[in-house]
């Protein structure tokens, strides 16, 4: 697991950009955190880094936004905060998507109706900034974290002790 200090919104965006550059094709990412923790900020920066132009909407009310990534690929950005039960996902047409990227906010509400996460990103407020904990969910996710590394815009911190 990697724990990163994100001093401000620019650091959150830098993490999104770094994740976009290193992600495997078909990556499934669960974005965890309370309201205002930076999940949508991270997703927006990630999608911009992949070349998405125009408005990047939060899927708070639509539940899913689809973004084309080249000719034959798309990214899915889901916000499951408002669903009542995992079974509601079957009406979103996700089974046949073959998406190049899944960014899922509030994944715990989707239960077993979602594909397994390659990467879990836990965001939390930390003073004026945020703290991000990245944990692999699959072997691909573990290899991804190895490639991610750290740099001047991503500063690892010690895991807080309870």
Order of alpha helices (4+ residues) and beta strands (2+ residues): beta-alpha-beta-alpha-beta-beta-beta-beta-beta-alpha-beta
